[in-house]
Amino acid sequence: MNRKNSGPKTPPAPDGEKLQKVLARAGAGSRREMERWIAQGRVSIDGRAARLGDRVRPGQRLRLDGRLLPAPILTPKPRVLIYHKPEGEVTTRNDPEGRATVFENLPSLKRGRWIAIGRLDLSSSGILLFTTDGELAHRLMHPSTEIEREYAVRVLGAVPADALVRLTEGVTLEDGEARFERVSDAGGTGANHWYHVVIREGRNREVRRMWEAIGARVSRLIRVRYGPIALPRLLRPGQGEYLPRDQMETLYAAAGVPAPFERRGATRARSGRSRALRPSRRQRR
């Protein structure tokens, strides 16, 4: 019986996943940084020095500078969570003073961990993004990406027009010059007045310090947008919801990171309406 020649067979897919990709997703840094660390001999797989081009399989042990890393997540389920941070919560996993942390209200994960994209100080509220994708978090926080953050700021007393101009031209802080991309009047009555400001940096208490630099006193600060993602109007403080797939794609594009949704096994975030999460027991008390 004659058999038809079907041509060369497609080679099987490589076993495992690229090492630098696994490390970046675990939150160690960007893929390029991981490639440098691998070349510098800082990474090992099952006791041997890793090489560029190595792939990782389930069950293998990874070490960075001799420290054992969590088991690699080879079938990633990228998720992004919008959380409405209330005042009085700290953006750390554990607080030595026993204060409430933002991580107490997040859903538990069977694999991976939540990584906070940026921070909000204790007395600030508003949108805080979390993801299980370390590379996405790294890119969104890196200064070179210049992701916009928008804040609603309540200031005590009137602010002269020339002072508002200074905020967009640049004011000097102890850690260098800073400026707002835009400042817009949002109205107000009595002694309080609201402004919306847009900034592309994430230095510690930068927005508050800029207003203080022109002699204004901030009485309330709410982050209403991080990059292309705005704080949902109906999301209450202490609550969170998963970002739907279309918005996740927009966020990945803003970060300059390829969206991983086409891979088999990746979680497809719901399109359309986000799924709200219940606040934790501590928040409901």
SULBEL-V305018 format. One record per residue. D_LAST is the distance of its C-alpha to the last C-alpha in whole Angstrom. Layout:
d_last
D_LAST
D_LAST
//
This chain:
d_last
78
77
74
72
71
68
68
66
62
59
58
55
52
51
49
46
44
45
44
43
41
39
38
37
35
33
33
36
37
39
42
45
43
43
47
48
46
48
51
50
50
46
45
46
46
47
48
51
51
49
51
51
51
49
47
44
44
41
41
43
42
41
41
41
43
43
39
38
36
34
36
37
35
38
37
34
32
31
28
26
23
22
18
17
16
14
15
14
14
18
20
21
20
20
19
21
19
16
14
12
15
15
16
13
12
16
18
20
23
26
29
28
26
24
26
24
27
27
24
22
22
19
20
21
19
20
22
22
24
24
26
28
31
32
35
34
31
34
36
33
33
36
38
41
39
38
35
34
31
30
28
28
28
28
31
31
35
38
39
43
44
46
43
41
44
44
40
42
45
43
42
43
40
40
40
42
42
40
40
38
40
39
37
37
36
33
34
32
33
33
33
31
32
31
33
32
33
34
35
36
35
32
33
30
29
32
31
30
33
35
34
35
38
40
38
35
32
29
26
24
24
23
25
26
28
29
32
33
29
27
24
23
23
21
18
15
13
11
14
17
20
23
26
29
32
34
32
32
36
36
33
36
39
37
37
41
39
41
38
38
38
41
41
41
38
36
32
33
30
30
32
31
28
25
22
19
16
13
10
9
6
5
6
4
0
//
